[in-house]
Amino acid sequence: MRPVRDLEGLREDEAGLARRALAGERAAWDALVSRYHHRVVVSLLARGIRVDRAHELAQETWARLIQQQQKGMLTELRLPQLALAQAAFLAADEARRVRRESLAGAVEELPESHHPVDPSMSAERRLLSEEQLSRAQAALQQCSASAQRVFQLACDGQELPHAEVAARVGLSVQRVRQILCEVRKKLRSALEEEAP
């Protein structure tokens, strides 16, 4: 265990590095990145991000923080909390992007299969979620191609207005609403089914 004097010196060193980094000193940033980079990577791995992508997102985290400092947007630099929050934001943003891209493709590629695994979720609960996902996927596949397209446009996270969905697929707004009600009813029934 470190003596109290050593811990106080570490805190002063930390505060000094943060002040110098906020002033734009590159060496201070390098020291902080060196000190906390591994912790940021580990936080991303804990979210289920692949190792190579975790390193890329960690690099992007530091680049964003340095850019914010250069633009005068950082008033204080609390590390590692600020870096961990930035990394979590980038991971969530990437999950949303992957979700949008998968919905733009085939319906079989549902976005949940690309989401990072939540380590706090029990294996039993994860299995139940996967079973529900399979049932929902099967229910969507039973819908017509036009119904699948309407559902994708209206429910892919962009939440396009029904009028815009109708214009894109060449149907009336009333028909789009009717299709969405039918698809949601099928999904609800599939999700409420008892697992065999």
C-alpha positions, 0 to 999 in steps of 0.5 A: 500500500502506498504511503499517504505522502506518495498518494498526495504527490500523485494527485498533485502530479495528476492535477499539474498534468491536467492543467498543462494539457488544458493549456495545450502542452503536447507532452502533458497529453502524451503522459495522460494518454500513456497513463489511461489508454489501457483503462479506456481500452479495457472499458470498451472490451467490457462492452463487448467491442472487439480488441482491434476496434477497442484500440481504434475507438480509444485512439479516437477518444483521445483525438476528440478530447484533444480537439475539444481542448484546442477549440476551448471546449474543455474547462476542466480535465477529469481523467479517466472519467472524461475519457471513459465517458467519451469512449462510451459515447463513441461505442454507443454511436457505433452500435447505432450506426451498425444498427442503421446499416443492418436495417438498410440491408436484409431483414435477416440481419437484425441489428441486435446481433451486432450489439455489444454483449452486456456483461451484466446480463446473465447467460439465461437472460441473454439466451432468452433475448436471443430466442425472442430475437429469433422469433421476431426475425421469423415473424418479420420474414413471414411478412410481405417484402413491402411490409418489411420495407415499411417496417424498416423505414419506420422503425430503424431508429430514424423514426421517419414520419409516416408520410415520408415512409408512404412517399418512399414506398408509394403507398397511402399514409393510411396503408402505411399505418395499417401495415405497421399495426399488422407487423407490430401485432405479429411481433408482439405475438411472436415475443409473447410465445412461450419458449419450447 
